[in-house]
Amino acid sequence: YQKPIVKIFTYSSFSSRWGPGPTLQEVFEKTCDCKIEFLDGSDSGIILQRLKIEGEKLGADLVIGLDQYDLQKAVLLRNGRALDFSSFEIGPQVKSAMKNEYFVPYDWGVLSFISRVKDKSTLVPLSLDQLLMTSLSHKIALQDPRTSSVGLQFVMWILKTKGEEEGFKYISQMMRQAHSFSPSWSASYGHFKAGQADLVFSYMTSPLYSRIEEKNDSFTALEMVEPNPVQVEFVGIPTSCRSCDLAEKFLNLMLSMEGQKIIMEKNYMLPVLKKATEGTAFEKVQVPFRLMGIQFPSVAEVDGILKKWSDLRRESSL
């Protein structure tokens, strides 16, 4: 007898030994009479490319880790297996992300700038325009929006906050403020941790990770004057799934109270279930009162924005 295999396609920090994947796998395999196999997609941009190129040949039963800007591109999933998540008590911040029956949000995060704590009393809300101060020239670690979902979140935040014309002017000025545009979030955070940059665009839970995992209390998430952007991560079952029922059971584990706590404590993202933070360190995470609405732009819109960003990047390096 050969146990059925459930192939899960996700990004590397989810499936790595310190991510939530292996713990969820261990819990699931105790009762499923099956084997979980992770297909490593590096980061969500690569996941999309491989879904597009390899499609059904990839053999994925479950795709984990696409955010709201990826969904329109995920053709294989757009008409995937319909899911019923009406029974889940989803928190108010991600209610508006329940757009269709093929994708379900499993965690979310608020993005802002992370700084080193020098003096808590000086931490007044920061405006986007203050990031253009000459003292921050070449001091802000950012991500390339063409390869990093966090980088795209930054660009979309600016355009939504300032409008397209003013937004692109601001992005053009931001080019000289950037220490670097890393291909991935982890690379940019590495520059910041190594002291090469004064600020990094990251998750508001990043300082909590540093405090708990690295015993380092020297980072803080800056409060912004403008509403902060929100990233929601989704899971879906492609049309081409083979172990479809088992994939759905794994998805249900991810959205159980046990699964939500595992994802929260290993992924350092906020849970979508209302009560999962109760009695944990995440209960004290300060979520800004004003958050940007969750957008679902079309593929053409995102492609146009990325082309303009690339042109500005090329001009700035001439």
C-alpha positions in Angstrom: 0.0 0.0 0.0 1.3 3.4 -1.0 0.1 6.3 1.0 -1.4 9.1 -1.1 0.9 12.2 -1.5 -0.4 15.7 -1.0 1.8 18.2 -2.9 1.9 21.7 -1.4 3.5 24.5 -3.5 4.5 27.4 -1.3 7.3 29.9 -0.6 10.5 28.8 1.1 10.0 30.5 4.5 6.7 28.6 4.9 8.1 25.2 4.1 11.6 25.7 5.8 12.3 23.9 9.1 11.7 27.1 11.1 8.5 27.9 9.1 4.9 26.7 9.9 5.0 24.0 7.1 6.8 21.1 8.9 4.7 21.6 12.2 1.5 21.6 10.2 2.7 18.5 8.3 3.5 16.7 11.5 0.0 17.4 12.9 -1.7 16.5 9.7 0.2 13.2 9.0 -0.8 11.8 12.4 -4.3 11.3 11.2 -4.4 11.6 7.4 -2.8 8.3 6.4 -0.9 10.3 3.7 2.3 12.0 3.0 2.9 15.7 2.6 5.4 16.9 0.1 6.4 20.5 -0.2 7.4 22.0 -3.5 9.6 25.1 -2.8 8.6 28.1 -4.8 11.2 30.5 -3.3 8.8 33.5 -3.1 5.3 34.4 -4.4 6.6 35.9 -7.7 8.4 32.6 -8.5 5.3 30.6 -7.5 3.3 32.5 -10.1 5.9 32.1 -12.8 6.1 28.3 -12.2 2.3 28.0 -12.1 2.1 29.8 -15.4 4.9 27.8 -17.1 4.5 24.4 -15.6 0.8 24.5 -14.9 -0.7 21.0 -14.3 2.7 19.3 -14.7 3.7 20.8 -11.4 1.1 18.5 -9.8 0.3 20.9 -6.9 -2.7 20.0 -4.8 -2.6 23.1 -2.7 -1.0 26.5 -3.4 -0.1 28.6 -0.3 1.2 32.1 -0.1 -0.1 34.3 -2.9 -1.2 37.8 -1.8 -4.0 40.0 -3.1 -1.9 41.4 -6.0 -1.1 37.9 -7.2 -4.7 36.5 -7.3 -5.6 37.9 -10.8 -2.5 36.2 -12.2 -3.1 32.8 -10.7 -5.2 31.4 -13.6 -4.8 27.8 -12.5 -6.5 28.7 -9.2 -9.0 31.3 -10.4 -11.5 28.5 -11.2 -10.1 26.0 -8.8 -11.9 23.9 -6.2 -14.7 25.9 -4.7 -14.3 26.2 -0.9 -16.9 26.9 1.7 -15.5 29.1 4.5 -18.8 30.5 5.8 -18.4 28.8 9.2 -15.0 30.5 10.0 -15.0 33.5 12.3 -12.8 35.7 10.2 -11.5 38.9 11.8 -12.9 42.3 10.6 -9.6 43.5 9.0 -9.6 40.7 6.4 -13.4 40.4 5.8 -13.1 42.4 2.6 -10.6 39.9 1.3 -13.2 37.2 1.1 -13.7 38.0 -2.6 -14.3 34.6 -4.1 -14.8 31.0 -3.3 -11.5 29.7 -4.7 -9.1 31.5 -2.4 -9.2 31.7 1.4 -7.1 34.1 3.5 -5.0 32.3 6.1 -2.9 35.2 7.6 -2.3 38.9 7.1 0.2 41.5 8.1 0.5 45.3 8.3 3.5 46.9 6.6 5.4 49.9 7.8 9.0 51.0 8.3 11.2 49.3 10.9 13.8 51.4 12.6 16.4 50.9 15.4 15.1 52.2 18.8 17.2 55.0 20.0 14.8 56.8 22.3 11.2 55.7 22.6 10.0 59.2 23.4 11.0 60.5 19.9 8.9 57.9 18.1 6.3 60.3 16.7 4.2 59.2 13.7 6.2 59.5 10.5 4.9 60.8 7.2 5.8 59.5 3.8 7.3 62.9 2.9 9.7 62.8 5.9 11.2 59.7 4.3 12.7 62.0 1.6 14.9 63.8 4.2 18.5 64.1 3.0 19.7 62.4 6.2 18.0 59.2 4.9 19.7 59.4 1.5 20.7 55.8 0.5 19.6 54.6 3.9 16.3 52.8 3.3 16.2 49.1 2.4 13.5 48.4 -0.1 12.4 45.5 -2.3 12.2 45.2 -6.1 8.4 45.1 -6.8 9.0 42.9 -9.9 10.2 40.0 -7.8 9.0 40.8 -4.2 5.4 40.9 -3.1 6.4 43.3 -0.3 8.1 45.6 -2.8 4.9 45.7 -4.9 2.9 46.5 -1.7 5.1 49.6 -1.2 4.6 50.8 -4.7 0.8 50.3 -4.6 0.7 52.0 -1.2 2.3 55.1 -2.5 0.1 55.3 -5.6 -3.1 54.7 -3.6 -2.1 57.3 -1.0 -0.8 60.0 -3.3 -2.6 59.3 -6.6 -0.8 58.1 -9.7 0.9 61.3 -10.9 2.1 62.5 -7.5 2.8 58.9 -6.5 5.3 58.3 -9.4 7.0 61.6 -8.7 7.4 60.4 -5.1 8.8 57.0 -6.2 11.2 58.8 -8.5 12.5 60.8 -5.5 12.6 57.6 -3.4 15.1 56.1 -5.8 17.9 58.2 -4.3 16.8 57.3 -0.7 17.0 53.6 -1.3 20.0 51.8 0.0 19.0 48.9 -2.3 16.1 47.3 -4.0 16.5 43.6 -3.0 14.9 40.8 -5.0 13.3 39.5 -1.8 12.0 40.7 1.5 14.5 38.6 3.4 17.5 40.0 1.6 16.4 43.6 2.3 15.8 42.8 6.0 19.3 41.3 6.1 20.8 44.6 4.9 18.9 46.4 7.7 19.9 43.9 10.4 23.6 44.1 9.3 23.4 47.9 9.9 23.8 48.8 6.2 20.4 50.7 6.2 18.6 52.8 8.8 15.1 51.8 7.8 13.6 48.8 6.1 10.1 48.4 4.7 8.7 45.3 6.4 6.0 43.8 8.6 4.9 45.4 11.9 5.5 42.0 13.5 9.2 41.9 12.5 10.4 43.5 15.8 8.4 40.8 17.7 10.3 38.2 15.7 13.6 39.8 16.6 12.6 40.0 20.3 11.3 36.4 20.6 13.6 34.5 18.2 16.8 36.5 18.4 16.5 38.1 21.9 17.0 41.4 20.2 14.9 44.3 21.4 16.5 47.0 19.4 14.0 47.3 16.5 10.6 49.0 16.4 7.8 49.4 13.8 7.2 53.1 13.0 3.7 54.5 13.2 2.8 56.3 10.0 0.6 59.4 9.5 -0.9 57.8 6.3 -3.0 54.6 6.6 -0.7 51.6 6.5 -0.9 48.9 3.8 -2.2 45.5 4.5 -1.0 42.2 2.9 -3.3 39.2 3.0 -2.0 35.8 2.1 -4.2 33.2 0.5 -4.4 29.4 0.0 -6.2 27.7 -2.9 -6.7 24.3 -4.5 -5.9 24.3 -8.2 -8.3 22.7 -10.8 -5.5 20.1 -11.6 -5.3 18.8 -8.0 -5.0 15.0 -7.6 -5.3 14.6 -3.8 -8.1 17.2 -3.7 -10.0 16.0 -0.7 -6.8 15.7 1.4 -5.8 19.2 0.2 -9.0 20.6 1.5 -8.5 18.8 4.9 -5.1 20.4 5.1 -6.6 23.8 4.3 -9.1 23.2 7.1 -6.3 22.5 9.5 -4.7 25.8 8.5 -7.9 27.6 9.4 -8.5 25.7 12.7 -7.5 27.4 16.0 -4.5 25.0 16.3 -3.4 25.7 12.7 -3.8 29.5 13.1 -1.6 29.5 16.2 1.1 27.5 14.4 1.1 29.8 11.4 1.1 32.9 13.6 4.0 31.8 15.8 6.1 30.4 13.0 5.3 32.8 10.2 5.1 35.9 12.4 2.0 37.1 10.6 -1.4 37.9 12.2 -4.1 35.2 12.2 -7.4 35.6 10.3 -9.4 33.9 13.0 -10.7 36.4 15.5 -9.6 34.8 18.7 -6.3 33.1 17.8 -4.1 35.9 19.3 -5.7 35.6 22.8 -3.2 34.8 25.5 -0.2 35.1 23.1 2.6 37.7 22.5 0.7 38.7 19.3 -2.2 40.1 21.4 0.0 43.1 22.2 1.0 43.8 18.5 -0.1 47.4 17.9 -2.2 47.3 14.7 -2.6 50.9 13.5 -6.1 52.3 13.8 -6.1 53.4 10.2 -5.4 50.7 7.6 -5.5 51.0 3.8 -8.3 49.1 2.1 -7.5 45.8 0.4 -7.3 46.2 -3.4 -7.5 43.6 -6.1 -6.1 45.3 -9.2 -6.2 43.7 -12.7 -3.1 42.1 -14.2 -2.9 44.9 -16.8 -2.9 47.5 -14.1 -0.1 45.9 -12.2 1.9 45.3 -15.3 1.6 48.9 -16.3 2.7 50.1 -12.9 5.7 47.7 -12.9 6.7 49.0 -16.3 6.7 52.6 -15.1 8.6 51.6 -12.0 11.3 49.9 -14.2 11.6 53.0 -16.4 12.1 55.2 -13.3 14.6 52.7 -11.9 16.6 52.7 -15.1 16.6 56.5 -15.4 17.8 56.9 -11.8 20.8 54.6 -12.4 21.9 56.4 -15.5 
